[in-house]
Amino acid sequence: MAAKPQRESEQEVRSWGFLHVFTWSDGPNAHYSPHSHAGLTTHLIRKGQLTMTYPKEKGSEKKTYTVGDRIDVEAGRVHEVWMGPEGCTYVIGE
């Protein structure tokens, strides 16, 4: 699936009510150790894939997201993220 143009993707995330919106890219197999954010965040995948889990939650499994997927992470929710072998580009809304 081809991604929308960056500007269009960022506008879509703004339309969801997020005021701070930007596009971010991570290289192949990048990893973010368990962390949380002070507020609700969203991620709209534009290219590549990422895998996320919630390590402090009983029974949490890793789930992989690809182009076009939206992932919301509630404020204070601890999550861990791995980028795919091609890396990942995504729009973040805060």
C-alpha positions in Angstrom: 0.0 0.0 0.0 1.4 3.4 -1.0 1.5 6.0 1.7 -0.3 9.4 1.4 1.9 12.4 0.8 3.5 13.5 4.1 1.5 16.8 4.3 -1.8 14.9 3.9 -0.8 12.4 6.6 0.1 15.2 9.0 -3.1 17.0 8.3 -5.1 13.8 9.0 -3.4 13.4 12.4 -4.2 17.1 13.1 -7.8 16.3 12.3 -7.9 13.8 15.1 -7.3 16.6 17.5 -3.6 16.6 18.0 -1.9 20.0 18.2 1.8 19.0 18.0 2.2 16.9 14.8 5.5 15.8 13.1 6.9 13.1 10.9 9.7 10.9 12.3 11.9 8.2 10.8 13.8 5.4 12.6 16.5 3.2 11.0 16.3 -0.6 10.5 15.8 -2.5 13.7 15.8 0.6 16.0 14.6 -0.1 19.5 12.9 2.0 22.1 13.2 0.4 25.6 10.1 0.6 27.8 8.9 4.1 28.3 5.7 6.2 28.6 4.6 9.8 27.7 2.8 12.4 29.8 0.0 12.7 27.3 -1.9 10.7 24.7 0.2 10.0 21.6 -0.7 8.6 18.2 1.4 7.1 15.4 0.3 6.9 11.8 2.6 4.5 9.8 3.7 6.0 6.5 6.5 3.5 5.5 7.9 0.3 6.9 6.7 -1.3 10.1 7.0 -1.2 13.8 6.2 -3.7 16.6 4.9 -2.7 20.0 4.2 -4.3 23.3 3.1 -3.2 26.8 5.6 -5.0 29.0 4.0 -4.1 32.3 0.6 -5.6 31.3 -0.1 -9.2 32.0 -0.6 -11.2 28.8 0.6 -8.4 26.5 1.9 -9.7 23.2 4.0 -8.0 20.5 1.8 -6.6 17.7 3.2 -5.5 14.3 1.8 -2.4 12.5 2.3 -1.5 8.9 1.5 1.3 6.4 -1.8 3.0 7.1 -2.1 1.7 10.7 -2.9 4.1 13.6 -1.6 3.3 17.0 -2.8 5.3 20.0 -0.9 5.1 23.3 -2.6 6.4 26.4 -0.8 8.8 28.8 1.4 7.0 31.2 1.0 3.6 29.4 4.4 1.9 29.3 5.3 0.5 25.9 8.3 -0.9 24.1 8.9 -0.5 20.3 11.0 -2.2 17.7 11.3 -1.0 14.1 11.2 -3.4 11.2 14.2 -4.5 9.0 13.5 -1.5 6.6 13.0 1.0 9.4 9.9 3.0 9.9 8.5 6.5 9.0 5.5 7.6 10.9 3.5 10.7 11.8 3.4 11.4 15.6 0.6 13.4 17.2 0.9 14.7 20.7 
